[in-house]
Amino acid sequence: MSALTALARLRAVREGRAQPAATVRHCHIAEAPMVFIPLRMAGEAAAPLAAMIGTDPGSPRLLVVPQPRDRDLRFAFAAELAEVLLPYVEGFAKETETATRRGAEPYERCLSAPQVLVPNGQAAAFTGLLGRSTRFRRAEGPYPVHPSVPVLGRWLTFFAERAAYPGSSLLVSATDALALHWTSGQSGLEDANLAALLGWIDPPPGLTGLRAAQEAEDPLLWPPAGPATDPGFDNEVLAPAIEGYTRAPTARAVERVREAVRTQLEPTWRLVWRAAELLRGLPAGASVTRRWEYDRGAFTEFLGRVAEGGPPQARRDGAVAAASRLARMERARVSFDVQRAYDDPLIMAEYRLTGEAFAGEVIAADPEHTEGEGRSRKLRPLVTIRTVDPVRLAAGTAVGTPDRRGQEAELVATDGGEITLKITKGMGRGKTPSPGAVPAVGERVCYTSLTDDFQASASLPDPDLTPWTHGGPPEEWVPDDADAAEHWE
């Protein structure tokens, strides 16, 4: 926990309300996201019990498995879920645009992409389990399922995998997104309770955040946000309802189970939409659009794979695929952290405390300073900044500024609280700097060693050349009847 986060938690306790952890929104929130709130059966890691899903806050669709131990009912649930989710996903394939990227040919990219909102990180993980349990199913042979079920599994797996990428907004956990923008007066573990976290951020009239969070711990008022259910509900309400269906599988018995799970899902349904409303109320950061473009590109690429009938995602990555995925995620983490700091002065303040950034007033500027002679002469303006921040950057360190994105500078000297910089890039192409390219005396600026420079993909061998020390070349996956025998647990 950083010093600013600790301070914000103390202020939240003192003032009885969560404190802002950001001044702008760092994730994309769609106008009409698909809210998905799953429940699973206790003791069964990936056996669905129910789900509430939809894009309209006033018209949720409730899907129920009246006996989760019945395989046929579970896959009927998956087919129902596919009936809702797949048309939503495929609807974004209708409109595209021509996009360009560095070192590659132009390509077609969807104008928008689907967004799935889940209540918490556990629900996102359950989405991945549900995808694994369905993407290998087959419409023929042993244990046949509806043809939409394996397609659903591939999309659920795709969303769950994208959720692991820092900065991605295709599948968003409400608790994670809220905790990224507000600091509550409770622990990070307690922030995983959606009702408690929203109690701190947006307490009801007359209540403090602490009191609202305490009330959120009552499962009768605010049931768990899933996918696990409250043990008291399981024993006293759900188990008798399921047992009644097992003895007599009638429409009345199904309705009893439906009404039981509805009481658990409806409060969370309202909370997730409230979370989306609060997040949407924040202005979007400058880099959000760029990251959403990457999401749209990933969605378009996977849409093409599904349309071409490619195989489902592997159960486990080979050595090369795993290393490549890890490298992409590491680059995404670095890029996301830098972009957040450049977009948000409150995030940048964390780096100012650690000495990786500094802010101050320009006290001297030489816009026409040059280096070299003759043809080798280069424009290198000098700027001196007075700061009270602790600067722990050595001479020669490359720095950038959120005030002039794309500009690069080099730290020349540090003399107490005075920092001299040499601007090396981002001044225009003339013999003199473009107007406004060089900070003027009296201007307040911020510079940091954090950079989001382009990084080439990791240099990895072809999968067929995987060395024996890493398992050798991976075997090609061929669908067979054994895939349908994989357990859900």
Phi, psi and omega in degrees: 000128181284168180296320180292323178294317178298318179297318180296322178295319178295319179293324179297319178295317182294319184267351176075024182202147179299148180256146179299133173254000180204154178259346177226167180274133184253015176221155178277135174237116183289159177293325181224073179288163174266110178276130184229114181240100182267152170235144176240162179284137179301134179085355180239112188299324185226026177266110183290143175254316182194169175203145171245129189213149177160168179251359181243118181304331182269356183222067177286153175251129182256123177248135186225143170251102186295336175221092185300342180279351180273115184300317182298321180291325178296316181283336172293322174299315180298321178294322177295319179297319177298325179298332179269313190282318186297316177299325177297314181294312185291340179295338181278355180277352187286328183241129181228170176220159177271123183241156178240155176213157186298128175072019182217163178287153174302151181217165179271132181230140180298141180295331177216182182211158178289152174226128179251127176254128175241160186289328185203177181295328179295324177293324177295319178295321178295326176301318177295319178296319179295323177295317179297324184283350184238339188287343179263001181291161182228151181277348178234171177080201180296144177053053181293149179231172176297141183304337180284343186294310178296328177294317176302315181300322179293320180289320177298319177296318178301312180298317181296322179291321178294330179298336180282345181277121178303131178091348179285145181235021178286322172232117187243128172274125183299316181295318180295317181294319179294316181294338177287339187244344178224147176248120182271179177264020179236179183285165177298326178296318179291337177293345178288348175273109186299317181295319180293317181296316177293332176298322177287320184284318186222067184294148176298157179306134178088356180243146171276166177300320180298314181295319179296322178292323178296319178295329181292343179280352178277111183294343177284328177274315182227093178300157177306145184282006176086173001283347177283149178253167180288132181302323178297317176297318180302313186284319189268333185241307188290312183302314177298324180292317179292320178297321177298321177293321181298319180289321183216092183285071181257169178298325179294321179292321177297318181296327178295319177293318180301314182293327179295311183285334178300321180297334180274332187267326186299317177300320179292323176305314180294322181294318181296318178292326176294321177298317178298322180294317179295317180294319180294337179287346177273143175293141182289141175292159184297332184268355183298317181299319180296316180292325178293329174298319176297319177298318180296323177294317179296319179296315181298318180297315181290326177302319178294321179297317179294317181296328180278357178076027178295166182290158176292165179301145181293153176296320179223142176287145168289176184299315182291316180297320179294318179295320179294318179297316180298318180297318179296319181292323178294318178295321179296322180295313179298314182297317181297316180297317181292315181297320178298318180294319179291328181280336195225114179297335178289325175288320179298331179300328177299318181284333175293325178292326181273356178087006179273354178211160176209152177230150180181189183255137177288123181251348177202146180210137176235084187295337186254015179294137180231165176229146179086175182231155176059226182293338181274002180293135181229143177285122181220078181302146177250140179225133177247132186236133175263129183221154174254001180285150174285115183258121180240047180244135182277158175302139182095352180291133176281135181227158175229174183222135175290344180286332179222083185295139182094347178275141178238148179217169180230134179286120183269311184204154176235122180232090183065241179264014180247125183246128176255128180242150174243119181279127186246346184203148175093030180249001187099178185253001181278179178283345175236154182296149174295150179306128179083356182289328181254128179304139181268158178300134181095346180282142177266128186227167177223135177230151182211154176279354178289128179225148179245052183290154177297135177237130178292157179297153181298142179276105183234152180288163174296143180308327180291346180254017178302124183292159182298333179296342180243026175097355181073179180302133181292147178286143178289132181279129177238122181301138175212177184294339181293336180299326182286349182267001181295133181286153178280338187287000000 
